[in-house]
Amino acid sequence: MDRFKKIYSQGVFAVFEIWVDSETGVNYIWHSDGNAGGLTPLLDETGKPVISRDIQFQK
């Protein structure tokens, strides 16, 4: 199942990635550094989740 798509990646050891849920459009940010990592919804300036409605995903 290819529900989540990586749309941005930065870094090698300290990694930042943005993933989009292809069903809901909600953006998530993943950060890892060494053996630790975490995933959280990406929020806008008002504290609401960023939603990408115009991204086309290949199936």
Residue frames relative to the residue before (quaternion, step in Angstrom):
aa qw qx qy qz dx dy dz
M 1.0000 0.0000 0.0000 0.0000 0.00 0.00 0.00
D 0.1911 -0.8041 0.5594 0.0634 3.56 -0.82 1.03
R 0.1098 0.8431 -0.5186 0.0905 3.55 0.85 0.94
F 0.7761 0.2934 -0.1624 0.5341 3.62 0.94 -0.81
K 0.1111 -0.7939 0.5975 0.0175 3.55 -0.93 1.01
K 0.3495 -0.7156 0.5647 0.2165 3.56 -0.95 0.92
I 0.1117 -0.8240 0.5545 0.0331 3.58 -0.71 1.10
Y 0.7916 0.1163 -0.0689 0.5959 3.60 1.26 -0.22
S 0.0471 0.7830 -0.6188 0.0418 3.54 -1.09 0.78
Q 0.0279 0.7824 -0.6197 0.0555 3.55 -1.03 0.88
G 0.7836 0.3454 -0.2563 0.4482 3.56 -1.02 0.83
V 0.3337 -0.7211 0.5759 0.1922 3.49 -1.39 0.35
F 0.7806 0.2546 -0.1396 0.5535 3.58 0.71 -1.06
A 0.7221 0.2092 -0.1443 0.6435 3.56 1.05 -0.81
V 0.0640 -0.8502 0.5215 -0.0330 3.56 -0.18 1.32
F 0.0792 -0.7382 0.6682 0.0477 3.52 -1.12 0.88
E 0.0393 0.7866 -0.6144 0.0478 3.57 -0.90 0.97
I 0.2066 -0.7308 0.6312 0.1577 3.52 -1.24 0.54
W 0.1053 -0.7839 0.6119 0.0011 3.52 -0.86 1.12
V 0.1836 -0.7771 0.5947 0.0937 3.58 -1.07 0.76
D 0.3803 -0.6816 0.5834 0.2248 3.53 -1.02 0.93
S 0.3568 -0.7843 0.4683 0.1957 3.59 -0.41 1.21
E 0.6502 0.5062 -0.3316 0.4595 3.62 1.19 -0.29
T 0.7942 0.2893 -0.1457 0.5141 3.60 0.95 -0.84
G 0.4197 -0.7133 0.4593 0.3225 3.60 1.18 -0.50
V 0.4574 0.6879 -0.4535 0.3345 3.62 1.25 -0.04
N 0.3097 -0.7429 0.5729 0.1548 3.56 -1.01 0.98
Y 0.1071 -0.7740 0.6226 0.0422 3.55 -1.09 0.84
I 0.2351 -0.7481 0.5987 0.1632 3.56 -1.12 0.64
W 0.1527 -0.7615 0.6275 0.0546 3.53 -0.98 1.00
H 0.0062 0.7778 -0.6284 0.0126 3.56 -0.94 0.92
S 0.0467 0.7801 -0.6231 0.0307 3.54 -0.92 0.91
D 0.0009 -0.7669 0.6407 -0.0363 3.51 -1.18 0.75
G 0.8138 -0.0185 -0.0334 0.5799 3.56 -0.35 1.23
N 0.8061 -0.2491 0.2070 0.4953 3.58 -0.81 -1.03
A 0.6629 0.4935 -0.3030 0.4746 3.60 1.25 0.00
G 0.0835 0.7923 -0.6012 0.0623 3.55 -1.17 0.61
G 0.0391 -0.8067 0.5893 0.0215 3.53 -1.24 0.33
L 0.2194 -0.7576 0.6072 0.0957 3.52 -1.23 0.66
T 0.1035 0.7850 -0.6033 0.0951 3.57 -0.93 0.91
P 0.5750 -0.5612 0.4391 0.4019 3.61 -1.13 0.46
L 0.4086 -0.6766 0.5572 0.2545 3.55 -1.11 0.74
L 0.1709 -0.8261 0.5345 0.0525 3.58 -0.65 1.13
D 0.4216 -0.6765 0.5369 0.2763 3.56 -1.18 0.59
E 0.7608 -0.4054 0.2608 0.4346 3.59 -1.31 -0.05
T 0.6920 0.4448 -0.2872 0.4907 3.61 1.21 -0.33
G 0.5836 -0.6116 0.3563 0.3980 3.58 1.28 0.03
K 0.5455 0.5952 -0.4079 0.4264 3.60 1.26 0.24
P 0.5837 -0.5925 0.4132 0.3707 3.62 -1.08 0.62
V 0.4372 -0.6545 0.5509 0.2775 3.55 -1.12 0.77
I 0.0804 -0.7944 0.6020 0.0026 3.56 -0.84 1.05
S 0.2110 -0.7654 0.6003 0.0960 3.55 -0.82 1.09
R 0.1069 -0.8248 0.5545 0.0272 3.55 -0.40 1.21
D 0.7229 0.4708 -0.2429 0.4437 3.58 1.16 -0.52
I 0.5021 0.6372 -0.4445 0.3797 3.63 1.21 0.16
Q 0.2449 -0.7608 0.5876 0.1259 3.54 -0.90 1.02
F 0.1691 -0.7896 0.5857 0.0699 3.57 -0.77 1.05
Q 0.3821 -0.7019 0.5531 0.2353 3.52 -1.03 0.84
K 0.2342 -0.7778 0.5691 0.1277 3.56 -0.93 0.87
